[in-house]
């Protein structure tokens, strides 16, 4: 399904969905700690969302077994929470969450360093988030996908990071994933044009090393092939006439 121009009612539902999602991720950002299992973090996300009245978008989506994707260090995305993995000092934990409210979906992700942080990892997270904001800064009525993609790429290329190519942003709203794809690399003034009222998820994924990735035997966890550490940031954004409204703002 190609992402549609949303009605005012649908946009309001997405605002509420996004507010719930941001609230949960803000909570998790403070909640995560050394010695905690990734399963406990997913359980906490589900419990907090239930209090707010939303439905987890990822739970049972194409068979995914948890409400939250939790990816550690060289795991880029789609990590399955586990009772066996205990967070270690210095781990990079990426948390990807989706929320449904009144049949409308939002999607967002953050990366956090647990415990003592190394400067190399701090720089990776800051730059990846900066690239997300650069992509959002391109949005307006009539923007082309290549304009967003090239803005993200420019920031990550300047820092010398690997840009994951096999995974991309996407339309979102009536479904978790809608067309068109929103890559994190590309050329300006190319690709589909987007209209005011459409909603998309922009989600740069960067690595300290090479961009190539593979999928673990669990069929879900996407990991860097060279073992390099990674970061993932994502927002659901409404395109407006003159710019954009971020629906999943995280303080």
Beta strands, then each sheet from edge to edge (+ up, - down):
strand 1: 55-56
strand 2: 68-72
strand 3: 75-77
strand 4: 92-101
strand 5: 104-113
strand 6: 162-163
strand 7: 169-171
strand 8: 178-182
strand 9: 199-202
strand 10: 205-207
strand 11: 213-215
strand 12: 222-224
strand 13: 230-232
strand 14: 235-239
strand 15: 244-246
sheet 1: 1+ 4- 2+
sheet 2: 1+ 4- 5+
sheet 3: 3+ 12- 11+
sheet 4: 6+ 10- 13+
sheet 5: 8+ 7- 9+ 14- 15+
end
